[in-house]
């Protein structure tokens, strides 16, 4: 172990001496199970997404304009992605048979993605003319109703492209009848064939609200709602099983989906699009993201009990109050997201991590800015105001992100 890194037990010590368990380990040898790691990664992504949504609300104050942009981007982005070669692979994985007709099969993608993102629930209807999916849980419900609306259009895009690989059949229009982001008990997607169930044509952002087949909705009362997806439930043999007999376990369903998809994937692409069209100025965009995410980070540990909660979760020494606490917090999210990193320094004076920038960005470069700003804010309250977190760019390859946590005086921060 380097002299700059506090002593810690190697990851593979005692390999085979005891039963192996899927988990990640904190710097103080506390194991976090796969179940808890997935939940941590999922909710962490939602919190970052909530901050970025606030940034977008500042940049585009009008609700209709903002939501319309998100819905259009979601539809166009997913149709482009699925036309690029994803659709055949996805359809094969989900056992979509050649005799299926129309775009109702997109409901299988929605169900599979929901379960992978821990959004447990049930499929109440699945047919050529109508699909209904009821969700009991959604970690994204803290982000905003704009996101709820946009997710409907992403599903519509997936469904429409997959229909291009099948024989012509009924075309379904996907709607969200209820949304947890609205404060309702469930999220509920209902897709209907407009030829069979006519409704007036509506604007793209108005895909939340009543549908023609409202009398067919099957409502699950609160006492019967689910808290875990199939891969974490004994009654399901800890497997995700779709309506067409696709079987996946936690390693193939929750991971990697929970590391790839989060609310930010519906927000940052819209910001890039608006910059490209000249509707937003990039320098101001970066300034707003920095300010909002720094404040969000400070709020995360603004109350002292939140700090103690993280200490307990990490198994950190009670008297520790330096950059190692923040470093461990970052290390755990990197592990839970399966992002590679190296530790250059981890001691009471300084903490330095070198992170795979591209993996952290997840195809969205401004995501790195959001993380850095959030972590800077967290450092101020998780440790104290003497400490800061910043990126060191000198002698660092472009594909790497070197962050340092140490005491720093900055009279203009």
BELJO-V469353 format. One record per residue. N is the residue number from 0. RES is the residue in three letters. SS is DSSP state (A for helix, B for strand, O for the rest). PHI is phi in degrees with one decimal (999 if undefined). PSI is psi in whole degrees, 0 to 359 (NA if undefined). Layout:
{{N:RES:SS:PHI:PSI} {N:RES:SS:PHI:PSI}}
This chain:
{{0:UNK:O:999:135} {1:UNK:O:-61.4:150} {2:UNK:O:-64.5:343} {3:UNK:O:-87.8:351} {4:UNK:B:-114.3:124} {5:UNK:O:-56.4:145} {6:UNK:O:-60.7:133} {7:UNK:O:-144.8:150} {8:UNK:O:-68.3:138} {9:UNK:O:-60.6:153} {10:UNK:O:-62.6:325} {11:UNK:O:-99.5:14} {12:UNK:O:-61.9:132} {13:UNK:O:71.5:21} {14:UNK:O:-53.0:125} {15:UNK:O:89.2:348} {16:UNK:O:-70.4:327} {17:UNK:O:-129.7:165} {18:UNK:O:-58.8:139} {19:UNK:O:-81.9:147} {20:UNK:O:-135.4:137} {21:UNK:O:-67.0:115} {22:UNK:B:-164.1:169} {23:UNK:B:-120.4:156} {24:UNK:B:-119.2:136} {25:UNK:O:-77.5:167} {26:UNK:O:-60.2:345} {27:UNK:O:-111.0:28} {28:UNK:O:68.2:18} {29:UNK:O:-87.5:131} {30:UNK:B:-90.8:134} {31:UNK:B:-109.6:119} {32:UNK:B:-65.0:162} {33:UNK:A:-55.6:318} {34:UNK:A:-57.7:311} {35:UNK:A:-72.2:327} {36:UNK:A:-64.5:318} {37:UNK:A:-64.7:318} {38:UNK:A:-64.7:321} {39:UNK:A:-63.8:312} {40:UNK:A:-61.9:319} {41:UNK:A:-63.7:311} {42:UNK:A:-71.6:325} {43:UNK:A:-60.3:315} {44:UNK:A:-61.8:323} {45:UNK:A:-66.4:321} {46:UNK:A:-66.5:316} {47:UNK:A:-61.5:319} {48:UNK:A:-62.1:322} {49:UNK:A:-63.3:320} {50:UNK:A:-66.2:317} {51:UNK:A:-68.5:330} {52:UNK:A:-64.4:321} {53:UNK:A:-62.9:322} {54:UNK:A:-62.4:316} {55:UNK:A:-64.1:325} {56:UNK:A:-66.2:328} {57:UNK:A:-71.7:317} {58:UNK:A:-70.2:324} {59:UNK:O:-129.8:88} {60:UNK:O:-66.2:332} {61:UNK:O:-78.0:126} {62:UNK:A:-61.4:312} {63:UNK:A:-65.2:316} {64:UNK:A:-61.4:315} {65:UNK:A:-64.6:313} {66:UNK:A:-69.7:321} {67:UNK:A:-60.4:316} {68:UNK:A:-61.6:319} {69:UNK:A:-66.6:319} {70:UNK:A:-66.5:315} {71:UNK:A:-63.1:317} {72:UNK:A:-64.2:318} {73:UNK:A:-61.9:316} {74:UNK:A:-65.5:311} {75:UNK:A:-66.0:320} {76:UNK:A:-66.4:317} {77:UNK:A:-73.9:323} {78:UNK:A:-65.0:319} {79:UNK:A:-63.6:316} {80:UNK:A:-63.5:316} {81:UNK:A:-74.4:333} {82:UNK:A:-76.3:343} {83:UNK:A:-79.3:359} {84:UNK:A:129.2:353} {85:UNK:A:-71.7:324} {86:UNK:A:-55.7:308} {87:UNK:A:-60.5:319} {88:UNK:A:-62.9:314} {89:UNK:A:-63.1:317} {90:UNK:A:-65.5:323} {91:UNK:A:-66.9:317} {92:UNK:A:-61.8:325} {93:UNK:O:-92.7:8} {94:UNK:O:59.0:38} {95:UNK:O:-76.9:113} {96:UNK:O:-78.2:151} {97:UNK:O:-59.7:336} {98:UNK:O:-80.0:353} {99:UNK:O:-66.3:147} {100:UNK:B:-133.5:137} {101:UNK:O:91.2:183} {102:UNK:A:-98.9:13} {103:UNK:A:-64.6:338} {104:UNK:A:-64.4:341} {105:UNK:A:-59.0:337} {106:UNK:A:-60.4:331} {107:UNK:A:-65.9:320} {108:UNK:A:-63.1:318} {109:UNK:A:-62.3:316} {110:UNK:A:-65.3:316} {111:UNK:A:-63.6:316} {112:UNK:A:-66.3:320} {113:UNK:A:-57.1:310} {114:UNK:A:-63.1:320} {115:UNK:A:-65.2:332} {116:UNK:O:-95.0:18} {117:UNK:O:68.9:13} {118:UNK:O:-88.0:77} {119:UNK:O:-73.4:153} {120:UNK:B:175.4:216} {121:UNK:B:-154.9:152} {122:UNK:B:-92.5:115} {123:UNK:B:-90.8:339} {124:UNK:B:-156.1:138} {125:UNK:B:-151.7:96} {126:UNK:O:-149.0:176} {127:UNK:O:-64.0:334} {128:UNK:O:-111.5:349} {129:UNK:B:-157.2:137} {130:UNK:B:-131.5:138} {131:UNK:B:-136.8:126} {132:UNK:B:-126.3:129} {133:UNK:B:-114.9:123} {134:UNK:B:-104.2:137} {135:UNK:O:-98.2:340} {136:UNK:O:-140.4:142} {137:UNK:O:-154.8:111} {138:UNK:A:-65.9:342} {139:UNK:A:-81.2:359} {140:UNK:A:-66.2:348} {141:UNK:A:-87.8:356} {142:UNK:O:-84.4:314} {143:UNK:O:146.9:157} {144:UNK:A:-68.9:338} {145:UNK:A:-58.5:319} {146:UNK:A:-66.9:319} {147:UNK:A:-55.0:314} {148:UNK:A:-65.0:319} {149:UNK:A:-65.9:325} {150:UNK:A:-63.1:329} {151:UNK:A:-62.8:320} {152:UNK:A:-73.6:330} {153:UNK:A:-66.9:320} {154:UNK:A:-65.7:321} {155:UNK:A:-60.2:317} {156:UNK:A:-62.4:315} {157:UNK:A:-60.1:313} {158:UNK:A:-62.2:317} {159:UNK:A:-65.1:320} {160:UNK:A:-69.5:317} {161:UNK:A:-62.3:328} {162:UNK:A:-63.7:335} {163:UNK:O:-67.6:341} {164:UNK:O:-94.9:2} {165:UNK:O:-120.3:170} {166:UNK:B:-65.9:151} {167:UNK:O:-56.6:141} {168:UNK:O:-159.1:189} {169:UNK:O:-58.3:140} {170:UNK:O:-101.3:123} {171:UNK:B:-101.3:143} {172:UNK:B:-103.4:123} {173:UNK:B:-88.6:132} {174:UNK:B:-132.4:153} {175:UNK:B:-106.8:111} {176:UNK:B:-81.3:322} {177:UNK:B:-131.0:155} {178:UNK:O:-144.6:130} {179:UNK:A:-64.2:333} {180:UNK:A:-64.5:339} {181:UNK:A:-80.5:345} {182:UNK:O:101.6:9} {183:UNK:O:-84.9:164} {184:UNK:O:-67.6:322} {185:UNK:O:-122.3:162} {186:UNK:B:-96.9:141} {187:UNK:B:-141.3:120} {188:UNK:B:-101.8:129} {189:UNK:B:-127.0:125} {190:UNK:B:-110.3:133} {191:UNK:B:-133.4:147} {192:UNK:B:-80.8:119} {193:UNK:O:-69.5:338} {194:UNK:O:-69.2:325} {195:UNK:O:-89.6:325} {196:UNK:O:-124.7:80} {197:UNK:O:-64.8:144} {198:UNK:O:-149.5:153} {199:UNK:O:-61.8:147} {200:UNK:O:-66.7:143} {201:UNK:O:-132.6:167} {202:UNK:O:-67.9:156} {203:UNK:O:-60.9:328} {204:UNK:O:-83.8:354} {205:UNK:O:-97.2:43} {206:UNK:O:-92.4:21} {207:UNK:B:-116.3:130} {208:UNK:O:141.9:191} {209:UNK:O:-61.9:153} {210:UNK:O:-127.3:170} {211:UNK:O:-66.4:328} {212:UNK:O:-101.5:35} {213:UNK:A:-57.1:331} {214:UNK:A:-72.7:349} {215:UNK:A:-94.8:356} {216:UNK:O:-64.2:136} {217:UNK:O:-106.0:109} {218:UNK:O:-96.7:130} {219:UNK:O:-98.1:123} {220:UNK:O:-68.7:160} {221:UNK:A:-58.4:323} {222:UNK:A:-68.3:346} {223:UNK:A:-108.8:4} {224:UNK:O:-71.9:156} {225:UNK:O:-92.1:153} {226:UNK:O:-115.7:346} {227:UNK:O:-131.8:147} {228:UNK:O:-71.1:172} {229:UNK:A:-56.9:321} {230:UNK:A:-67.9:350} {231:UNK:A:-114.5:17} {232:UNK:O:-119.5:130} {233:UNK:A:-62.1:322} {234:UNK:A:-62.2:339} {235:UNK:A:-101.0:10} {236:UNK:O:59.1:30} {237:UNK:O:54.2:40} {238:UNK:O:-133.6:146} {239:UNK:B:-86.5:125} {240:UNK:B:-127.2:121} {241:UNK:O:-86.6:177} {242:UNK:O:-65.5:341} {243:UNK:O:-113.3:27} {244:UNK:O:70.1:25} {245:UNK:O:-68.7:133} {246:UNK:B:-120.9:130} {247:UNK:B:-140.8:151} {248:UNK:O:-106.2:186} {249:UNK:O:-61.4:327} {250:UNK:O:-72.0:336} {251:UNK:O:-111.1:349} {252:UNK:O:-106.9:297} {253:UNK:A:-66.8:312} {254:UNK:A:-100.6:125} {255:UNK:A:-99.9:1} {256:UNK:A:-56.5:317} {257:UNK:A:-65.9:341} {258:UNK:A:-91.1:346} {259:UNK:A:-105.2:327} {260:UNK:O:-116.4:132} {261:UNK:O:-155.2:175} {262:UNK:A:-58.7:331} {263:UNK:A:-63.6:334} {264:UNK:A:-68.8:349} {265:UNK:A:-101.3:351} {266:UNK:O:-106.8:306} {267:UNK:A:-62.2:319} {268:UNK:A:-58.9:328} {269:UNK:A:-67.8:318} {270:UNK:A:-61.6:316} {271:UNK:A:-60.2:318} {272:UNK:A:-62.5:317} {273:UNK:A:-69.9:328} {274:UNK:A:-66.2:315} {275:UNK:A:-60.6:324} {276:UNK:O:-82.1:357} {277:UNK:O:81.4:11} {278:UNK:O:-86.2:342} {279:UNK:O:-131.0:147} {280:UNK:O:-97.2:124} {281:UNK:A:-60.2:321} {282:UNK:A:-61.5:319} {283:UNK:A:-70.1:323} {284:UNK:A:-57.4:312} {285:UNK:A:-62.6:322} {286:UNK:A:-64.2:316} {287:UNK:A:-65.9:315} {288:UNK:A:-59.5:317} {289:UNK:A:-60.6:311} {290:UNK:A:-65.1:314} {291:UNK:A:-66.4:316} {292:UNK:A:-70.9:326} {293:UNK:A:-62.2:315} {294:UNK:A:-64.6:319} {295:UNK:A:-61.3:318} {296:UNK:A:-64.0:317} {297:UNK:A:-63.2:322} {298:UNK:A:-66.6:332} {299:UNK:A:-59.1:323} {300:UNK:O:-125.2:27} {301:UNK:O:-64.2:325} {302:UNK:O:-89.6:136} {303:UNK:A:-64.1:332} {304:UNK:A:-67.3:333} {305:UNK:A:-66.2:322} {306:UNK:A:-62.6:317} {307:UNK:A:-67.7:328} {308:UNK:A:-62.9:319} {309:UNK:A:-68.9:320} {310:UNK:A:-54.1:313} {311:UNK:A:-63.3:316} {312:UNK:A:-63.5:322} {313:UNK:A:-82.5:341} {314:UNK:O:71.9:30} {315:UNK:O:-77.8:150} {316:UNK:O:-57.2:139} {317:UNK:O:-63.5:330} {318:UNK:O:-92.5:3} {319:UNK:O:-77.7:130} {320:UNK:O:-148.4:62} {321:UNK:O:-143.5:190} {322:UNK:A:-63.3:342} {323:UNK:A:-63.4:330} {324:UNK:A:-64.4:314} {325:UNK:A:-69.4:321} {326:UNK:A:-60.4:319} {327:UNK:A:-64.8:321} {328:UNK:A:-58.5:313} {329:UNK:A:-65.7:317} {330:UNK:A:-58.8:322} {331:UNK:A:-69.4:320} {332:UNK:A:-69.5:326} {333:UNK:A:-63.4:318} {334:UNK:A:-65.0:316} {335:UNK:A:-67.9:331} {336:UNK:O:-90.0:358} {337:UNK:O:59.7:44} {338:UNK:O:-101.7:128} {339:UNK:O:-72.8:148} {340:UNK:B:-157.5:163} {341:UNK:B:-127.2:148} {342:UNK:B:-104.6:118} {343:UNK:B:-93.0:330} {344:UNK:B:-154.8:138} {345:UNK:B:-155.5:86} {346:UNK:O:-150.2:181} {347:UNK:O:-69.8:347} {348:UNK:O:-93.6:321} {349:UNK:B:-157.6:155} {350:UNK:B:-131.9:129} {351:UNK:B:-133.6:125} {352:UNK:B:-117.7:142} {353:UNK:B:-114.7:115} {354:UNK:B:-114.8:148} {355:UNK:B:-67.1:103} {356:UNK:A:-61.9:317} {357:UNK:A:-64.0:321} {358:UNK:A:-67.7:320} {359:UNK:A:-66.3:323} {360:UNK:A:-68.4:327} {361:UNK:O:54.8:47} {362:UNK:O:67.6:16} {363:UNK:O:-135.0:91} {364:UNK:O:-52.6:325} {365:UNK:A:-70.7:349} {366:UNK:A:-63.7:325} {367:UNK:A:-62.6:316} {368:UNK:A:-60.0:320} {369:UNK:A:-64.2:316} {370:UNK:A:-62.8:312} {371:UNK:A:-59.3:315} {372:UNK:A:-66.3:319} {373:UNK:A:-62.7:314} {374:UNK:A:-66.1:325} {375:UNK:A:-60.4:312} {376:UNK:A:-62.0:318} {377:UNK:A:-60.0:318} {378:UNK:A:-57.5:322} {379:UNK:A:-65.0:329} {380:UNK:A:-105.5:330} {381:UNK:A:-71.1:321} {382:UNK:O:-99.4:267} {383:UNK:O:-169.5:176} {384:UNK:O:-69.1:348} {385:UNK:O:-71.5:337} {386:UNK:B:-97.3:152} {387:UNK:B:-143.1:167} {388:UNK:B:-130.9:134} {389:UNK:B:-150.9:165} {390:UNK:B:-90.7:134} {391:UNK:B:-102.6:119} {392:UNK:O:-101.5:338} {393:UNK:O:-64.6:131} {394:UNK:O:58.6:28} {395:UNK:O:-113.3:123} {396:UNK:O:-56.7:150} {397:UNK:O:-60.4:332} {398:UNK:O:-84.0:0} {399:UNK:B:-113.7:148} {400:UNK:B:-117.7:115} {401:UNK:B:-103.5:116} {402:UNK:B:-112.7:143} {403:UNK:B:-124.0:140} {404:UNK:B:-121.2:120} {405:UNK:B:-164.3:173} {406:UNK:B:-70.5:140} {407:UNK:O:-155.8:133} {408:UNK:O:-98.4:125} {409:UNK:O:-140.5:105} {410:UNK:O:-80.8:2} {411:UNK:O:-122.9:18} {412:UNK:O:-86.8:NA}}
